[in-house]
């Protein structure tokens, strides 16, 4: 059953920032789940203000804000949740200008309801007391039951919630929440991080230190201003230590498959038919990721991102020549919440590899078998290098670079390329 929560509006101004926040495209599927009642969305704030001026009641509370939330894990569609919230707002706040916005970007679907403090019908102000929230919750329960939403056991209502607090919500509207900044930074870094060590280094580059130790239950972040935060305070399960570790394990396994392809390519002998076979397989891999020959722009990357997860699942289901065609069943344990960021990471790396190959061809590289096989072997190894552990300390980089260069020279010499 949905629960109703009152959000304090003290210090929130006239409500313009709040209306803008709850109607954001990234939270409402590009405005699909936003409904204005007794007003129009683009001018809702002005209509709120004009009504108060019309009835000469510009002072006091400017607007009210409630949230109707469905528990995390409860199966309800955005359409139904929005319909319930809209019906609830019509009955609970009849005669008031109101905006209902259902957010689908969190682990639990919830609807924001913001309405004017003065009625446009009669100029009366909305008043609430200690019984108001109880009455609103009863009305919400009634509407939920009428729409086929079952009543939950009381045990669900007693579970600890990692939802955003009222104070954090107000700060988020103003763009001042350090915790929101931390989560946004982690989201960005997870589109680039190849391993746990790489993640820590990238966070450090952005001013955050990360304490991630095997013997500790939580990951602890220290923000640039010195504030500390554990992973279990970041509102979503994907930020938890076990989910993050599982995600990097998946990235490492997927890179291992690519490493096997690279090793196979290195041991192939040099005849023209094998070269053609390798080139055909490589271009087939590009096509599977959505790239046309020579097409390495942003459109290609978007297609690769959209199709990557399917291709990764297909690859994980083929462990040898004997079991080609077998499919892996994805279980809940395989879902980390970072699937989109992982797809972006691998798609970017693939785009860079394809662009490098295209540039190499454009400058008139020779068509010798050794050169072609070397390009392909290096290309197949690009994704495999994603999850190799990287050192965090800057003074280790020169040593790492020399080792990498020596390894590349050795590989090319094995392929018959003179260095």
N, C-alpha and C positions, 0 to 999 in steps of 0.2 A: 504494500500500500504506500502511496506517495506520502511524504511528510511535508509540512509547511513550516518554513522558517522566515522570521522577520529579519531584514537587514537594516541596521541603523543608518539613517540618512543625515546624521549630524555632521556638519562640515562638508556635505556633499554639494553645496551650492544649490542652484535651481533645478538640477537634474539633467542638464545638457550632457555632461560627461558620462553620466550613468546610462542615458538612453543611447549614446554613441557606443558605449562598451557592450551593452547587452545585444546590440543589433549587428555586431561585427560579422563580416562574411565568413571568416575562418571558424566561427563558432556556430553559425546557423545554416551551414551549407549554402553560402552565398545568398543569404536572406530568405531562403525557402521557408524557414520556420519562424517567421516574424509576422505578427498580426497586430494592427492598430485598431482599437475599439473606440468609437465616438470621436476619432480624429484621424489624421493621415500621418504616416510615418515621417516623411521628410520635414514636416512642420509641427511635429508633436510638441516639441519644447516651446515653440512660440505660442501654440494654442493653450498649453498649460499656463503660461504667463499671462496671456490675454484674458483668460477666464478669471484669473485672480484680480486683474486690474478692473475688469468689467464689474465685479461684485465688490470692489474696493477692499480686498483681503490679500494684500501682497505680503504681509508679514507671517511670522511663525514657520511651521513646517511647510516646505514647498512641495514635497511629493512623498509617497510611500513606496516601499520596495519589499516584495515578498518573493521567496523562491520555493517552488514545488519540486521536490527531488524524489526520484525513484532509486531504491537501493542498488548499490553496486552489484552487478551480476544478474539483476532482474531482467528478464527478457521482455522488452517492450519496444515497439517501433517508434521512431521519431514522430511519425505521423499521428499515432495514437496519443503519445505523450503531449504533443502540441494541441491536439483536439481537446483533451481533458483539461489542460491548462487554460485554454481559451474559454471553454464552457464555465470553468470555475471562476474566471475573472468576470465574465458577463454577469453571473449571479451574485458574486460577492461584492463587486464594486460597480453596481448598476448606477448609471447617471454620472459616472466619472470618465474622463479621458484616460485611456489606458493603452499600454503597449505590452504585448506578450511575446517573449523570445525564448525559444527552446534551443538549448545548447547540446550539441552532440559530440563535442571534442574531448570530453572527459570520460572516465570509465563508467560513470553513471549519468544517465540522461536526466537533465533538470531544466526547468522553465523559470525564467525571470519574469516577474510581473511588476511593472512600474506604473503608478497612476497618480493623477493630479490630486492635490490635497483639498481642492475646492470643486464642488459639483458644477458642471456646466448647465444643469437643469434648473437648480434652485439656489445656487450660491452657497449652500451649506458646506461646512468643512467636515472632512472625515475625522472621526474620533475613535481612538482605540483605548482599551483598558486591559486589565489582567485577564478578562474572559474572552477577549477578541480572538486571540490565537487559538484557543480551544474550539471556539465556534467555527473558525475557518478550517481547522483540521477535520472537524466532523463533516462539514460541507464537502471538503475534498474527498474524504472517504466515501461519501454517498455517491459522488459523481464517478469515482473510480469503479465502484461496484456496478453502477449502471452501464459502464463501458466494458465490463468483463474483466477488469483488473482484480485479481484475487487478493484477499486479505492475507498479509504475511504473518507468520508466527511472531510473537512478541520477542523471541530470541533474536530475530533479525534487527529489531529496533534497539537492542541493548549492545549490539556489537560496536566496537570502537570504530569511529570514523576518522579517516585521514583527510576529510574534506577541508576546504579552505575556510579560514576563520573570517569573521566579519571585518576585523582590522586589516587582514591581508587583502581582502576583497576591495576595501576602500583604497588601499595603497595601489592595487593593481589598476584600478580605474585611472588613477592619477599618474600611472607609469613610474611609481616610486618603490615598488616592492623588490627588495634585494633577493628574496626567495624566488620570485618570478624570473629575475635576471639570471639567477643560478640555473634554474630549469631550462631557460632558453639557451644558455651557454652549453649545457650538457647536450641538449638536442642538436645543436650545431656541430659540436665536436664528434658526436656519434655518427655523423655523416662522413667523417674523415678518419676516425680512429681505426687502426689496423689491429691493434692489440691493447691489452690492459696498460702496458708501459707507454705505448703511443698515446693512449687516452690521457694518462696522467701528465705527459709532457705537453700535449696540446692545451690542457686545462691550465697548466703552469704558465704557458705563453700568454694566456688570457687573464692572468692575475689570480687564479685560484689554485690553492694547494689541495692535494687529495691524499688522505690517509686511508689506504686500502691494504689491509693486512689479513693474512689467512686466519690468524687466531682471533681476529676481532669480528663481531657479529655484523657490524654496520660499516658502511663507507662514510667517512667524515670529511666534509668539505670546509675549507676556510676561505671566505670571500676576500676580495681586495681590501675591504674596510675592516677586516678582522672578525666579522661575524662567522660563527660556526654553525653547521647544519648537518644532521645525519640523514642518510638516505630515506629512512622511514618517515621523515617529516616533509617529504616532497610530493605528497598527495596521490601519486600514481605508483602502481606496482612495478612498472618497468624500470624505475630508478633504484629498486632494491638490489642489494648486493648479489643475491642468487640469480636474479634476472640478467644483470649485467654480465656476470661470469658465464652464464649459459649462452648469452649472445656472442661473446668473444670465442667461446668454444665452437659455436656453429661457424663463425667466420674462419676459424683456424681449420676446421674440417673441410670446408668448401675450398679453401686455398690448397689443402693437401691434395684434393682431387686434381686440381690444375697442375700441381707439381708433378703428379704421376704422368700427366700428358706430356709435360716438358721432358721428363726423363725418357719416355718412350721415343719422343722425337729425336733426342740426342743419339740414340743407339741405332737409328735407322740408317741403312746404307744408301749411297748416292746414285740412284738411277732416276731417270726422268719421270717414270710412272709413279714412283713413291713421292717425288716432289709434287706432282700434280694432285696426288691424293691428299697430301698435307695441306696444300693451298686450298683445295676444295673444302676440306674439313674446317679450315680456319674461317673461310668466307661463310660457310654454313653457320658457324657459331655466331658470326656477326649478324647474319640474317635473323637468327633466333632471338637476338637481343634487339632487333628492330632497326639495324643499320643497313642502308643500301650502300653499294659500292661507292666509295668516295664521300658518302654523306656522314659527316661527323659533327654536325652542328648541334644546336640546342634541341632541335626537334628529334634528332636521333637519340640524344640522351634521354629525353622524356619517354620515347618508346621503349628504350632499354630498361628504364626504371620500371615501367608498367609491366614488362614481360619477364623481368629478371627472376622474380620469385618462382614462376612456373618452371623456368629452365633450371633453376637451382634444385628444385624438388625432383625434376627428371634426372639430373646428374646424380643426386644422392641415391636414387633408386637403382643405379647401374654400377655395381661394384666390380664386375668382371664380364668377359665376353660371354660367359655362360648364362648370365641372368639379365641380359639386355631385354628391356621391355617390362621388367618388373617395376612396380610402382610402390613408393613409400607412402604409408599412411601418416599424415600429419596429426599428431596428438596435441592436446592442450599444453603438454610439457615442452613441445617444440616452439610454442609461441612465446616470444619474449616481449613483444610490444615495440621492438626495434626493427621490424621487417622493412618498413619504408626507408629508414635511414641506411640499412644494410644494402638495399637495392640501389640507392643513390650512390653509395660508396663504390660498389662493384661496377655500376654503369659508368661512373666517371673514369675509373681506371681502364675499363675496356675502351672507352672513347679516346683516351689518351694513347693507348696502344695502337688503335686503328689509325689515328691521326699521324702517329709517328711512322707507321708503315706507308701511309699515303705520301707523306713528305719525302720518305726515302725513295719512293718510286719516282716522284716528281723531279728530283735532282739527278735522275739518270743513273741509278745504281746498276751495276753489272748484273747480268742474268745468270751468273754461274750458279750451279747447284749448291755449292758450299755457302755462298752468300745468301741464297734464298732460304736454305735450311737453317742457317744461323739466325736470320730474322724471325723465322717462324718459331724456332726454339725459344728465343728471347721473348717473343710475343706471348707464347703459351705460359711462360714463366712469370709474366708480369703480375697476374692475379695471385700467383702462389706466393710472391714476395710480400703480399699485403699484411699477413699476420705474423711474419717473422719478428721476434722480439727486437725492439729498438731500445738503445740506451737512452737514459734520461739526461745524464750529465753532458753538457756541451763539450767538455774536454775529451770526450770519448769519440767524437765524430771523426776526427782525422784518421784514427786507427781503423774505424769502421769503414771509412771511404777507401782506404788503401786495400783492405781485405776484399771489399766488393769489387774494386777494379781488378785485383789479381785473379779473382774468381771468374770474372767476365772474360779476361784474357785467356785463361785456361780453357774455358768452354769453347771459345772461338777457335783456338788452336786444335782442340779435339775434333772440330768440324772441318779442319783442313784450311782454315783461314790464316794467312800469314800476318803476324802482328809486328 
